[in-house]
Amino acid sequence: MNLTFSFKVLMVSDMLDLKEDLFELDANETVAVFCHYALHSMISQQYRLECIMEVVRSINPCILVVTEAEVNHNSPAFVSRFVETLFFNTAYFDCLETFMKENESHRMILESECFGEAIMNILAA
């Protein structure tokens, strides 16, 4: 297809701080938005989800790609959230075990800061 892409990650401390002017868009650009596992955590925060969708709408992307896990992390019942989280994250940990050494620093960061934080948020928050 021979398309030229540039990619910019935006970091905001709160999704309510997400604004159109943070994107530095050029009028001649074609915009694509990639939401990777971002929206599922906003279901319980309706106002933040609406803010995100309003910003996406305002930048008028030609394509919006949304990837979400097929898992019920938002169940009000703790046991359901626990079981879903256990099965969902077991696949990631199995993958890490297969492809990374146990004491590898990247694996430790992924396990503690990425997956560990996510698991704690799903189960406790």
Backbone as a ProteinNet text record, in pm:
[ID]
protein_1_A
[PRIMARY]
MNLTFSFKVLMVSDMLDLKEDLFELDANETVAVFCHYALHSMISQQYRLECIMEVVRSINPCILVVTEAEVNHNSPAFVSRFVETLFFNTAYFDCLETFMKENESHRMILESECFGEAIMNILAA
[TERTIARY]
82.8	0	86.1	209.9	305.7	254.1	198.8	148	249.7	260.4	349.1	267.2	315.1	245.7	337.8	280	350.2	259.9	320.9	247.7	284.3	183.4	209.2	124.8	191	122.1	93.1	-29.5	-66.6	-85.4	-25.8	-40.9	-110.2	-219.6	-288.6	-312.3	-309.2	-328.6	-474.8	-564.3	-707.5	-767.9	-854.4	-915.5	-995.1	-1034.5	-1104.7	-1010.7	-879.3	-779.3	-750.7	-807.8	-786.6	-859.8	-785	-840.5	-790.3	-868.9	-834.5	-700.1	-667.8	-543.9	-417	-427.5	-311	-260.9	-341	-308.3	-218.5	-200.2	-112.9	-141.4	-264.8	-306.3	-275.1	-238.5	-216.1	-341.9	-385.9	-509.3	-502.7	-382.4	-367.1	-352.8	-352.4	-333.6	-464	-448.6	-558.5	-536.7	-638.2	-623.8	-686	-612.5	-662.3	-645.6	-742.4	-736	-734	-640.5	-623.8	-646.1	-754.1	-786.9	-762.4	-647.8	-609.5	-636.4	-736.5	-772.8	-790.8	-846.6	-861.3	-1004	-1099.1	-1236.6	-1304.8	-1262.9	-1332	-1326.1	-1219.4	-1207.9	-1292.7	-1346.9	-1427.7	-1577.6	-1617.8	-1760.4	-1823.8	-1755.7	-1810.6	-1790.5	-1717.7	-1691.5	-1749.8	-1880	-1952.9	-1908.9	-1885.8	-1848.7	-1713.4	-1619.5	-1488.2	-1497.9	-1579.6	-1599.8	-1661.2	-1758.3	-1819.4	-1717.3	-1629.1	-1523.8	-1430.7	-1388.3	-1300.5	-1369.2	-1493.1	-1564.4	-1588.8	-1610.8	-1628.6	-1499.3	-1385.5	-1256.8	-1230.9	-1256	-1237.8	-1326.9	-1450	-1542.9	-1490.8	-1434.5	-1388.8	-1266.6	-1180.6	-1064.3	-1098.8	-1219.4	-1275.6	-1183.9	-1157.1	-1068.9	-1137.3	-1056.9	-1109.4	-1137.3	-1063.7	-1084.1	-1060.7	-1139.7	-1125	-1112.7	-999	-975.9	-988.6	-1077.7	-1100.8	-1072.1	-979.6	-955.6	-988.2	-1073.2	-1112.1	-1109.9	-1080.1	-1074.7	-1214.9	-1231.7	-1359.3	-1360	-1383.1	-1379.1	-1467.2	-1525.6	-1613.2	-1539.5	-1462.7	-1389.3	-1475	-1594.6	-1677.2	-1794.3	-1792.8	-1901.9	-1909.4	-2029	-2040.9	-2008.9	-2013.7	-1984	-1833.6	-1774.5	-1630.8	-1585.9	-1658.9	-1619.5	-1613.1	-1710.2	-1709.8	-1590.2	-1562.6	-1446.2	-1317.6	-1307.8	-1187.8	-1163.1	-1265.7	-1251.6	-1217.2	-1286.8	-1259	-1115.9	-1073.1	-937.7	-833.4	-860.3	-768.1	-747.2	-854.9	-843	-780.2	-821	-770.9	-620.3	-575	-433.5	-344.4	-399	-320.3	-257.8	-331.9	-278.6	-156.1	-161.4	-45.4	74.3	50	159.4	218.7	135.9	186.8	275.5	235	313.9	448.7	446.9	572.5	663.9	606.1	684.7	749.3	677.5	727.8	841.9	831.8	925.3	1027.1	1015.1	1109	1160.2	1286.1	1343.9	1280.1	1275.8	1207.2	1265.3	1396.8	1460	1488.6	1431.8	1452.9	1382.6	1452.8	1399	1271.2	1265.1	1144.3	1022.8	1046	936	888.1	981.5	944.2	863.7	901.7	828.7	688.7	677.6	546.1	457.5	513.5	434.2	388	477.4	440.8	368.9	426.2	371.5	254.4	257.5	147.7	36.4	67.6	-36.3	-76.3	21.1	-10.5	-99.1	-66.1	-148.3	-288.6	-295.9	-427.3	-512.3	-451.6	-525	-574.9	-488.9	-528.5	-644	-638.5	-747.1	-878.2	-872.1	-994.2	-1055	-971.9	-1025	-1056.5	-975.8	-992.5	-1060.6	-1038.6	-1096.5	-1230.4
-120.4	0	125.1	112.6	220.6	350.1	338.3	453	497.7	626.2	680.9	710.3	659.8	681.8	751.4	831.8	879.7	847.5	827.2	780.7	869.2	915.1	997.8	948.6	921.3	879.4	1003.6	1014.1	1123.6	1069.4	1133.7	1093	1206.6	1173.3	1269.9	1203.2	1282.2	1224.8	1188.6	1254.6	1227.4	1240.9	1149.3	1153.9	1281.3	1347.6	1475.9	1585	1560.7	1656.1	1637.4	1535.4	1509	1614.8	1685.6	1794.3	1781.1	1833.1	1825.1	1889.6	2001.3	2072.7	1998.1	1893.3	1812.3	1727.5	1711	1620.3	1679.2	1809.1	1874.2	1824.9	1838.1	1787.5	1886	1832.5	1910.4	1895.6	2003.2	2000.3	1899.7	1868.8	1776.4	1630.8	1605.1	1469.5	1390.3	1262.1	1169	1107.6	1112.1	1071.3	933.6	850.3	721.1	719.6	665.3	656.2	508.9	473	335.8	331.6	271	259.1	115.6	93.4	-41.4	-60.2	-137	-167.1	-41.7	63.7	187.3	213.4	171.7	211.2	127.2	2.7	-84	-29.2	40.6	96.2	221.3	272.7	394.3	367	241.4	208.5	260.7	246.2	292.4	442.4	506	650.3	717.1	717.7	761.3	899.1	993.1	1128.5	1129.3	1048.2	1040.7	974.5	870.4	804.2	900.8	977.8	1078.1	1182.6	1222.6	1320.1	1264.5	1139.2	1075.5	1071.2	1027	1012.4	1148.3	1250.9	1385.8	1435.7	1409.7	1449.4	1370.8	1240.8	1158.5	1211.8	1241.2	1295.1	1428.7	1513.3	1645.3	1639.1	1537.1	1527	1455.3	1401.1	1345.4	1242.2	1130.5	1030.4	959.8	915.4	836.4	694.1	651.5	517	520.7	443.1	425.8	276.2	235.7	94.9	77.4	-11.7	-38.9	-186.2	-214.2	-352	-362.3	-453.8	-476.2	-625.6	-660.6	-801.6	-856.8	-980.6	-1049.6	-1109.4	-1023.1	-1064.6	-969.4	-1018.9	-936.1	-889.5	-782.1	-725.8	-630.1	-602.6	-501.3	-558.9	-685.2	-748	-689.9	-662.1	-612.2	-718.9	-845.8	-955.6	-983.2	-980.4	-1000.2	-1134.9	-1241.6	-1375.8	-1382.2	-1321.8	-1320.2	-1243.1	-1125.5	-1046.5	-1124.4	-1192	-1268.1	-1380	-1458.7	-1571.9	-1521.9	-1419.1	-1362.7	-1309.4	-1239.9	-1183.9	-1294.2	-1397.1	-1510.2	-1575.9	-1609.9	-1675.9	-1583.8	-1458.7	-1363.7	-1342.3	-1317.5	-1285.7	-1408.5	-1525.1	-1648.4	-1665.8	-1630.5	-1642.6	-1553.6	-1431.2	-1341.5	-1396	-1440.4	-1492.6	-1618.8	-1703.9	-1823.3	-1783.9	-1682.3	-1634.1	-1580.9	-1501.1	-1448.6	-1561.7	-1662.1	-1775.1	-1852	-1859.8	-1933.2	-1859.8	-1726.9	-1652.4	-1566.2	-1555.4	-1471.7	-1547.3	-1523.9	-1586.3	-1525.8	-1605.9	-1565.8	-1438.6	-1420.9	-1305.8	-1191.1	-1196	-1089.9	-961.7	-850.9	-725.2	-680.3	-699.8	-660.9	-742.7	-869.3	-954.7	-908.2	-875.8	-830.7	-701	-612	-485.5	-512.8	-596.5	-630.9	-694.4	-789.6	-860.4	-769.1	-685	-603.3	-474.6	-399.5	-267.5	-269.9	-358.8	-362.2	-455.1	-582.5	-679.5	-671.3	-657.1	-649.8	-531.3	-417.1	-296.4	-313.4	-371.1	-391.6	-488.8	-596.4	-694.3	-630.1	-553.5	-487.2	-389.7	-315.2	-221.4	-293.9	-403.8	-478	-538.4	-594.5	-664.2	-571.8	-469.9	-387.2	-253.6	-197.5	-65.2	-79.3
0	0	0	46.4	40.8	105.1	225.1	299	402.9	421.1	522.7	647.7	760.7	887.3	986.1	1069	1187.5	1305.5	1418.9	1535.4	1652.7	1724.2	1840.4	1956.8	2066.3	2188.1	2270.4	2317.5	2406.2	2546.1	2642.2	2781.5	2856.6	2923.4	3008.6	3143.8	3249.3	3382.6	3407.2	3337	3349.4	3210.2	3173.1	3040	3016.9	3123.5	3108	3055.9	3065.6	3014.7	2866.3	2805.6	2663	2582	2498.5	2416.4	2273.3	2182.1	2039.6	2009.1	2070.9	2038.3	2080.1	2158.7	2195.2	2078.6	1976.5	1867.5	1759.4	1754	1655.4	1513.6	1471.5	1340.4	1229.4	1114.6	993.9	907.9	847	767.8	652.8	603	490.7	533.7	664.3	714.4	714.1	696	715.9	853.3	936.8	1076.1	1098.7	1170.4	1217.4	1368.8	1439.2	1585	1623.1	1709.9	1755.4	1906.2	1949.9	2092.8	2135.2	2192.9	2232.5	2381.1	2414.1	2552.7	2637.6	2582.1	2658.3	2701.8	2624.7	2650.7	2757.4	2775.7	2872.8	3014.8	3047.3	3182.2	3201.1	3093.5	3099.8	3113.9	3106.7	3112.2	3239.8	3350.1	3477.3	3498.3	3408.5	3417.2	3292.8	3287.1	3168.2	3118.4	3209	3168.9	3096.8	3144.4	3079.8	2942.2	2933.3	2804.8	2704	2746.5	2658.3	2615.7	2707	2674.3	2566.2	2582.2	2483.3	2347.2	2345.6	2219	2153.5	2231.6	2176.6	2111.2	2174.8	2116.4	1988.3	1990.1	1869.7	1757.9	1790.4	1690.8	1634.9	1720.3	1676.5	1585.2	1601.4	1512	1382.3	1374.5	1251.3	1183.7	1250.8	1189.4	1072.2	977.7	866.7	911.6	1013.8	1067.7	1218	1289.5	1433.2	1459.3	1512.5	1542.4	1693.3	1734	1875.3	1899.6	1990.6	2030.4	2178.2	2209.3	2348.5	2374.8	2495.5	2533.7	2549.9	2511.3	2528.9	2668.6	2766.3	2906.1	2986.5	3091.9	3173.7	3298.4	3285.6	3399	3480.7	3436.4	3501.6	3578.8	3606.3	3680	3821.4	3869.2	4007.2	4112.1	4072.6	4165.2	4166.4	4284.3	4296.9	4240.2	4271.9	4226.7	4074.4	4007.7	3860.3	3806.9	3863.7	3820.9	3844.5	3960.5	3994.7	3893.5	3865.3	3771.9	3632.1	3584.8	3451.6	3444.2	3547.7	3551.2	3555.8	3633.5	3643	3506.7	3439.2	3308.6	3203.7	3202.6	3103.4	3118.2	3240.5	3261.8	3262.8	3288.2	3282.9	3144.3	3040.8	2904.7	2885.7	2938.3	2927.4	3005.9	3128.2	3209.5	3148.6	3090.1	3021.3	2903.4	2832.2	2718.4	2766	2872.4	2926.6	2971.6	3035	3082.8	2967.8	2856.5	2741.2	2672.2	2663.5	2580.1	2654.7	2785.7	2860.6	2982.8	3014.3	3133.2	3258.7	3364.2	3487.5	3549.3	3542.9	3605.7	3508.2	3389.2	3290.3	3335.5	3327.9	3381.4	3308.8	3178.2	3104.3	3150.2	3176.2	3223.6	3360.8	3448.7	3582.9	3577.1	3488.6	3473.1	3420.9	3319.2	3266	3372	3445.6	3545.6	3658.2	3706.3	3822.5	3784.7	3693.8	3665.3	3567.1	3471	3373.1	3419.1	3425.9	3459.6	3605.6	3694	3836.8	3870	3815.5	3837.4	3779.7	3661.3	3597.8	3678.5	3724.5	3804.9	3934.1	3998	4121.6	4097.9	3988.5	3956.4	3930.5	3858.8	3825.6	3952.2	4037.3	4153.5	4270.9	4290.3	4409.5	4384.1	4267.8	4241.2	4184
[MASK]
+++++++++++++++++++++++++++++++++++++++++++++++++++++++++++++++++++++++++++++++++++++++++++++++++++++++++++++++++++++++++++++

